[in-house]
């Protein structure tokens, strides 16, 4: 494991969600949604600081209640158009200035991915260090909704396949993966240079789909609650 003095966790959580108002503090599986990311960050044992970057006093108060630091508010980049990488970079720079500290690595933990675990964070960060990646982003493997079979349906009911020669058995097709915002790691200098977690040489690390659920709207929220119930029952068997 890396020296915890050199690693900072940043949880971006703006207050202006339009598709699911109040998303980051909605009650989810017994806690405000953002509290789950704070909790697993603490349990991972990796971080000197766990910072929540927000423009919302309500989110800030909730985050502090569960042990995160909110020493400053997001000065800008709190709209729904700004890439989250830029918001995290701003928070990193704010933290360096506020605490007069420097960090080797930053781990971005999205509050709207509440089902990630401390073990997920430990595993992806260990891979990030071992492979000396500049950036490592979490992905999950597609299951029964196999993208190789994707098609567009025309108004007359006919279809256009997006991929050719792929209507074969799923076990005969290569695996496909989807990015999830659950856990993104970066060398701080690389993030400052490229201003995106999708910077030069970025790599991907698979986590279980159950831990990768990304909540953007009410349907996502309901689905995530079902998954949380499933995981709870599985653990208690």
C-alpha positions in Angstrom: 0.0 0.0 0.0 1.0 3.6 -0.6 2.0 5.9 2.2 -1.4 7.4 3.3 0.3 10.8 3.7 0.5 11.1 -0.1 -3.0 10.1 -1.1 -6.1 12.3 -1.1 -9.7 11.2 -1.8 -12.0 13.7 -3.4 -15.8 13.2 -3.5 -17.4 15.6 -6.0 -21.0 16.4 -5.0 -22.6 19.5 -6.5 -26.1 20.5 -5.3 -27.9 21.2 -8.5 -28.9 17.8 -9.8 -31.9 18.2 -12.2 -32.8 14.6 -13.0 -32.9 13.6 -9.3 -33.1 16.7 -7.1 -31.2 16.5 -3.9 -29.6 13.3 -5.1 -26.4 13.3 -3.1 -28.2 13.5 0.3 -31.2 11.3 -0.5 -31.7 8.5 2.0 -30.2 5.4 0.5 -29.9 2.0 2.3 -30.1 3.7 5.7 -27.7 6.6 5.1 -27.6 9.8 3.0 -26.2 8.8 -0.3 -22.9 10.6 0.0 -22.2 9.0 3.4 -21.6 5.6 1.7 -18.7 7.0 -0.3 -17.3 8.7 2.8 -17.7 5.4 4.8 -15.9 3.2 2.4 -13.1 5.8 1.9 -12.5 5.7 5.6 -12.6 1.9 5.7 -10.1 1.6 2.9 -7.4 3.1 5.1 -5.7 4.7 2.1 -6.2 8.4 2.6 -4.7 11.2 4.6 -7.7 13.4 3.7 -11.2 12.7 2.5 -12.5 15.9 0.9 -16.0 16.6 -0.3 -16.1 19.2 -3.1 -19.5 20.9 -3.2 -21.3 24.2 -3.7 -24.1 23.1 -1.3 -24.3 23.9 2.4 -26.6 21.0 2.9 -24.2 18.5 1.3 -21.3 20.1 3.2 -23.1 19.7 6.6 -24.0 16.1 5.8 -20.5 15.2 4.7 -19.0 16.7 7.9 -21.4 14.8 10.0 -20.1 11.5 8.6 -16.4 12.4 9.0 -15.4 14.0 5.7 -13.6 17.4 5.5 -15.2 20.3 3.7 -12.8 23.1 4.4 -13.8 25.1 1.4 -16.7 25.4 -1.1 -16.3 24.8 -4.8 -15.4 28.2 -6.2 -16.6 27.5 -9.7 -17.4 24.6 -12.0 -20.6 23.7 -10.3 -22.8 23.6 -13.4 -24.1 20.5 -15.1 -21.8 21.0 -18.2 -18.4 20.9 -16.5 -16.5 17.6 -16.7 -16.1 16.1 -13.3 -12.3 15.8 -13.8 -12.1 19.6 -13.8 -14.0 19.8 -10.6 -11.8 17.3 -8.9 -8.7 19.0 -10.2 -10.0 22.3 -8.8 -10.6 20.6 -5.4 -7.1 19.1 -5.4 -5.6 22.6 -6.1 -7.8 24.1 -3.4 -6.7 21.4 -0.9 -3.0 21.9 -1.7 -3.3 25.6 -1.1 -5.5 25.4 2.0 -3.5 22.8 3.9 -0.1 23.7 2.4 0.4 20.1 1.4 1.2 18.2 -1.8 -0.1 14.7 -2.8 1.2 12.0 -5.0 -2.2 10.5 -5.9 -5.8 11.5 -6.0 -8.7 9.1 -5.9 -12.1 10.5 -7.1 -15.1 8.7 -5.6 -18.4 9.7 -7.1 -21.2 10.1 -4.5 -23.8 8.8 -6.9 -22.1 5.4 -7.0 -23.0 4.3 -3.4 -22.4 0.6 -3.8 -18.7 0.5 -4.2 -16.7 -1.1 -1.3 -13.5 -0.4 0.6 -12.1 -3.5 -1.0 -12.9 -2.2 -4.5 -11.0 1.0 -3.7 -8.0 -1.0 -2.2 -7.9 -3.3 -5.3 -8.0 -0.6 -7.9 -5.5 1.5 -6.1 -3.1 -1.4 -5.7 -3.3 -2.0 -9.4 -2.8 1.7 -10.1 0.4 1.6 -8.0 1.7 -1.7 -9.2 1.4 -0.8 -12.8 2.6 2.7 -12.3 -0.4 4.0 -14.2 -0.9 7.7 -14.7 -4.7 7.1 -14.5 -6.8 4.1 -13.6 -10.6 4.1 -14.1 -13.2 1.6 -12.9 -15.2 -0.4 -15.4 -17.7 -3.2 -15.2 -18.3 -6.1 -17.7 -21.5 -6.2 -19.6 -23.6 -9.2 -18.9 -26.9 -10.2 -20.5 -27.4 -6.8 -22.2 -24.7 -7.6 -24.7 -23.7 -4.5 -26.7 -22.5 -6.7 -29.6 -26.1 -7.3 -30.4 -27.1 -3.6 -30.4 -29.3 -2.4 -33.3 -31.4 0.6 -34.4 -35.0 -0.1 -35.1 -36.5 1.9 -38.0 -40.0 3.2 -38.2 -41.0 0.3 -40.5 -39.8 -2.2 -37.9 -36.7 -3.2 -39.8 -33.4 -3.1 -37.9 -29.8 -1.9 -38.5 -27.1 -3.7 -36.6 -24.4 -1.4 -35.1 -21.8 -4.2 -35.3 -21.6 -6.6 -38.2 -21.4 -10.4 -38.0 -22.1 -10.5 -34.2 -25.4 -12.3 -33.9 -23.7 -15.3 -32.5 -23.6 -17.0 -29.1 -22.6 -14.7 -26.3 -19.9 -17.0 -25.2 -18.2 -16.7 -28.6 -18.0 -12.9 -28.4 -15.2 -11.0 -26.7 -16.1 -9.3 -23.4 -17.1 -5.6 -23.5 -16.8 -3.2 -20.6 -18.5 0.0 -19.5 -16.8 2.8 -17.5 -18.3 3.7 -14.2 -17.6 6.8 -12.1 -17.3 4.7 -8.9 -13.5 5.0 -8.5 -11.0 6.9 -10.6 -7.3 7.2 -9.6 -4.6 9.6 -10.9 -1.1 10.6 -10.3 -1.6 14.2 -9.2 1.0 15.6 -11.6 -0.6 13.7 -14.5 -4.0 15.1 -13.7 -2.6 18.7 -13.5 -0.9 18.1 -16.9 -3.8 16.5 -18.8 -6.8 18.0 -16.8 -8.7 14.8 -17.3 -8.7 11.3 -15.8 -8.9 10.2 -19.5 -5.4 11.6 -19.9 -2.4 10.1 -21.6 -1.9 6.4 -20.9 -5.1 5.9 -18.9 -6.0 2.3 -18.0 -9.1 0.5 -16.8 -9.7 -1.9 -13.9 -12.8 -4.1 -13.6 -15.0 -4.1 -10.5 -18.2 -6.1 -10.1 -21.2 -4.7 -11.8 -23.1 -4.7 -8.5 -20.6 -2.2 -7.0 -20.6 -0.1 -10.2 -24.2 1.1 -10.3 -24.3 4.8 -11.2 -27.4 6.8 -10.0 -28.5 9.7 -12.2 -32.3 9.5 -12.1 -35.2 7.9 -10.2 -35.0 4.6 -12.2 -31.3 4.3 -11.4 -32.1 5.0 -7.8 -34.8 2.3 -7.6 -32.5 -0.2 -9.4 -29.6 0.6 -7.0 -31.9 0.0 -4.0 -32.8 -3.5 -5.4 -29.1 -4.3 -5.9 -28.4 -3.1 -2.3 -31.1 -5.4 -1.0 -29.7 -8.3 -3.1 -26.2 -7.7 -1.7 -27.4 -7.5 1.8 -29.3 -10.8 1.5 -26.3 -12.4 -0.1 -24.0 -11.4 2.8 -26.4 -12.7 5.4 -26.8 -16.2 3.9 
